[in-house]
Amino acid sequence: NLLSEILLRLPPDPSSLPRASLVANRWLGLVSDPGFSRRFRPHHHRNPPLLGFFESSHFEPTMDSPNRVPEGRFSYEHTGNGCFIPFGCRHGLQLIFHQSGKQLHVRDPFNGDKRRLPVPPGFDGWETPISGAVFRAAGDIQHFQVVLVGTERNNQHHTRVIARVYSSETGIWGNLMSTPLPPKASSSMDQHPTKIRMWFTISVLVGHSLYWLLTNISAATNMLDGILEFDLERQTLAVIPVPVDIANNCLSQFQVMQAEGGGLGIFFLSKFSAQLWKMETDSDGVASWVLGRTVELDKPLSLNPEEEESLIIGGFAEYNNVVFLRTPTNFFMVQLESLQFKKVSKSNSLTRYDPFESVYVAEYPLVGTGIDGGHDGAEFFRNT
């Protein structure tokens, strides 16, 4: 009915539906109905609030009252030994790589459900480090997909990028896809083989493509060498060069993002100055990078360049277009369109933060949003 459609369009903040339920018994009945809950989350699929971030397995809420998630609500403990590497969050799910167990964990922070996926052959995570991304198709709150990417070597040279896609609906990994690395990436420098790999960068979804930063690790350098694109619709891989004006800078100075007005963009940080680049296509169909805005961040963030060291990128929330910036002593969230910022906490300069953007309804847990049943060797269990 009309009232249900109106309530469906309330802001997706955690307090929206509980506060609406206090208006009248009829409103309470509508917002607490499982059918309404199943519609509310996918309706706000593209504009979820930034609830907070994961620092390893600890969740830190960032919203203010009354929308602040209870402290520790989504925190968890790893089960098993070895190294657990976060691959980021998307669409209400969290992806974690258990390196020693050669497994990917797809976790639902809302209810603790977890799926364990065996890593397919060719993606060992040791000799050729890997990265990945989890996502749901628009409107689908039952199934998920995982994209796994890595590099393939030949005589110590990383010659191509490979990828496979897992579907929880079918329970299997799809066929292997690949694309050659550019000549620079597969050559040798000073007798040191160039190693191109995803330095555990967190993927970013822009339009219908996922993007990772490719890091050139050779002769003790740690420089950005390109951007890996995985087109979700075409199921293809491509390596995109970065702007020549800012190439060969450290990985911690770059962030892939959605550009102003849409399309692929880059946030480049140089000390306290930020450049926002955009990929544009001319009338002949040739794509090139164009510099948009340049923003000085020391004054908005009240930083003293003479006392503070340079800013470093610590994370990025793709739907809210919020970049996490840190110094050795401070940690900020900056919204890139408005340049509104929030000082979150003291900085841990060695930490990478994983933003968690999702629709969360306080006191009314969403129904039907857990991870679906297991298939073909994928173990399913509930955390306790």
N, C-alpha and C positions, 0 to 999 in steps of 0.2 A: 504494500500500500504506500501512499504518499509519505506518511510519517517514517516508515522504514527507509525509504529512499533518502529522506532528509538526514536521518541519523547516520546513514551509510557514508555521507559526505562530511561528517564531523572530522576535525583534524585528527590524525592518527597518533596523538599523544597518549601516553599511558593513562592519564586521568580523564580523557574525554568521555568514554562510555560509562565508567563508574559515576561521574558527576551527572551525566544525562539520566542515569537510572534513578537519581534522587528526585527528579521532577514529578513523576507520577508512576503509579503501579503499572500503567500501560507501557510506559517507556522502559521500565524495569523488565517487563516481560519480553519486550522486543530485543533489547540489547543483550539479554542473557540467553536468548534462544540460540542453540547450536547452529542452526541454519544461518542466522545473521552473522555469527562469528566467523563462519566459513567464508562468507562473502566479504567481510570487512578487511581482512588481511590482503587478499589479492586485489581488492579495489585500490589499495594504497601501495601496490607493488612497486611503483616507481617514485614514491615520495615518503619512504619510511623515515622516522626520526632517528637521530644519532643517540642511541641509548647510553653509550659509553665505549670502553675499549678493553681488550684483553692484554694484559702484560704477562706473557707466558700463560699459566693456567688461572691467574687471578683476574677477576673482572672488576673494573673501576667505573662506576656510574658517573656521568657528566652532566645530566640534566638537573635543573633546579626543581625544588618542590613546587607543585604537587606531582610533577612528572618524574621525579627521581626514582630510579629503580632501587629497591633495597640493597644495601651493601652486601656484596658477596652472593647476590641472587643467582648469577650465572657462573660463579667460580666452580672449579672442579679439581680433582686430583687425577694424575695419570696412573693407570694400572699397568704394571709391568716395568721392566728395566730398559735402559737404553736412552737414546736421544729422541726427543719429540720436537718436531719442527712445525710451527704454525704456518699454514699456507693461506690464511685469511678467512674472512666470513662473507657470506652473501645470501640473501633471500632467507634469512632465519636459520642458516646452517653454518657450521664451522668445519674447516678442513685441516687435519693435522697429519703430518707424515711421521710415522714411527720407523725411524731409519734402521735400527737394528732388527726390528721385527719384519721389515720389508712389507709394511702395511700402510694403507691410508685409512684414517678414522674420519668418518663423516658424523658429526655430533650435532644434536639439536639442543641448544642451551636451555630451551624452555622446559623440557621434561627430562633431560639427561639421556635420552635415547642415543644409541651410537651404532653405526654400521662399520664393520671392518672389511676393507677391500684389499685383497692381495695385489701387490704391485706387479704388473705384467712383466714378462721377460724384456730385457733391454733397458730397463729403468732401475738400475741398482742403487742409485743415490750415493754411492761412494766414489767410484772412479769417474762417473759422469753425473754430477749433481742434477737434481730434478726440481721442478716446481709444478704447481697445479692450481686449479680453481674449481669451486663448486658453484652450481647455479640451478635454478628451477626455471622451467618455461613459464611464460606469462600466464597467470591464472591457474597454474598447476600447484596445488599444495600437498600433493601425495608423493610425487616422484621427483627425483633430482638427477643431475648429470655431473660428472667429474671430468675435467680436461687435464691430462697429465702431459707435461712437456719435458724434454731433455735434449742432450746432444749425443751424437754418435761419433766415435773416434776411429781413425785409421792411422796406424803407426804414430800414436801419440798426438795426432792432429785432429781437432774437432772439425769435422767436415760438413755436417748437416744437423739441422734441428729436427727432432722427431716428436710425434704426438699421438696419443690414443684417447678415445672418449669412452667413459663408462656410463651406462644407463641403468638406473635402478629399476626401470620398468621391464627391461629384458634380462637384467642381471649379468650382462656380459660386457667385456671390453670390445670396442669396435676395431676396425682394421688400422694398421699402422699408416700414418701420414708423415711426410717429410718435406723439407725444403733445404736447398744448399745454403751454407753460410757464405757471405760475401768473401771475395778474395782476401781482403785484409784480415778477416776473421780466421781463415784457414791457413794462413801463411806462417812462417816462423820469423822471429825477431831475435837477433843477437844470439842465435843458437838455442833460444828458449822457445819451445813450441807454444804458439798462441792458444790459450784455452778460453773458449767462449762458453759461458754458462749463465744460467739464471742464478744470480747470487742470492737465492732465496727471496727474491723480490715478491711482494704481494701483487697479484694481478689486479688490473683495473678494467671494468666493463664500460666501454664507450659505444653507444649504439648497439650494433649486433656483433661486436668483436671484443675479444679479450686481449689485453696487452701486458707484456712483461718487459722489463729492462734487461738487455743483454750486457753482461759485464765482461770486459777483456782483462783477464788475469794472466799477465806475462811479464817476466823480468821484474817481479815484485811490484807491479803496478796494479791499480784497481780502478780502471777507467770505463766509463760508459762507451759501448761500441755500437749500439743499435737498439731498436725496439722490435720485439717479436709480436706479431699479430696472428691471432687465431680467429678466423671468421666463422661464427657459429652457424650461420645460414648456409654458406658454401662449403663448410668443413674443409678449409684450406689454411695453410701456413704461409707467412711472408715475413721477411726481415726488412724493416724500414730504417733508413739512415737518420741520424739526428742532425739538427742544424749545424753546419760547419763552424759557425761562429762560437758555438758553445761545446763542440765535441771535445773529447779527450779531457773531460773534467771528471772529478770523483763521483761515484754513484750516489753518494749521500746528498748531492746537490741537485738531483733530478727527481721529478715525479711526473709520470704519465697522468693525464687528466682529460676531462671533457672541456674543450675550448669554449670560450664565450661565444654564444650563438650556435653551439653544437659542433660536432666533429672532434677529431683527435687534437689534443693540445699537450704542451709540456710546460711544467712549472720548473724554472731553473733558478737556483738560489746561489748568489755570490756574496758572501759575507752577510750584509744586512739588506741587500738589494735583490728583488725578485723580478724575473722576466717571465711573461706569459706569452708563449709561442702557439701558433695555430697552423695546422696543415690545410692549405688551400689548393684548389684545382682550377687551372686557367681554362680558357675557351678551347684549347687544344687537348684538354684532358691530362695535362701534365701537372702533377702534384708537387708542391714545394712548401717549405716552411716560411712563415711570415711572423715577424715580431709584432706583438700587440702592445699591451701595457707594460710599463716598468714601474714597480712600486718600491718605495723605500720603507722598510719595516721597522727601523730603529725607533722612530718617533711614535707610531701607533702603539708599539709594544713597550714604550718607555724604557728602551735599552740604551745604555751608554756604550757606544762603540769603543771607547778608550778603555773600558773596564771589562766588557763582555767579550768572549770569544765569538767566532762566527756562528750563525744559526745553522742547524743541521735538520734535515727532514726526517721525521720519526714515524710517519704514517699518513694515510690519506683515506678520507671517507667519500666514496665516489658519488653517492646520491645527494649528499648535502654539500659537496664541493668544499670540504673542510680539510685543510692541511694541518698536520701536527708538526710543530717546530719546537726545537729544544736547544738550549745552551747547556753548559755543564751545571748551571744552577737553576734554570727555569724551564718550564714546559708550557707551551701555548697551543690553543686551537684557533685557527684563523679561517674565517669564511671568505672565500676568494672574491666573490662578487661585491659584497658589502664592506669587506675588510674589517668586519666586526670580529673581535677576538675575545678569548677567555683564558685566563691564567688558571691552569688546572692544578699543578702541584710542583713540587721540587723535581728536578730532572734526574733520571738515571741515564747517564750519557751512553750506556752500552745497550740500551733496550730499544727494540722495535715494537711499536704499538699496533695492535690489530683492531681497528674500529668495528663496532657492532651496530649496524643499522637495521632495524626491524620494527614491525608493529607489535607492540606488547600492551596487552590490556590488563591493567591491575585488577585483581580480584575476580576476573572472569577469564580463566584460561581458555585459549582458543582450541576448538575441537577439530580433530582431523588434520593437525599440522605435524604430527610425528613422522619419523622416517618409516617408510613402508617395509614390508617383510623381506627376508633375505632370499638370495638366489645364488646358485652355482658357486659355493665356496665362500660367500660373503657371510660373516658371522654377525648375528644381530642379538643385542642384549640391552638391558636397561641398567643404568648405573644405580647404585644404592648409596 
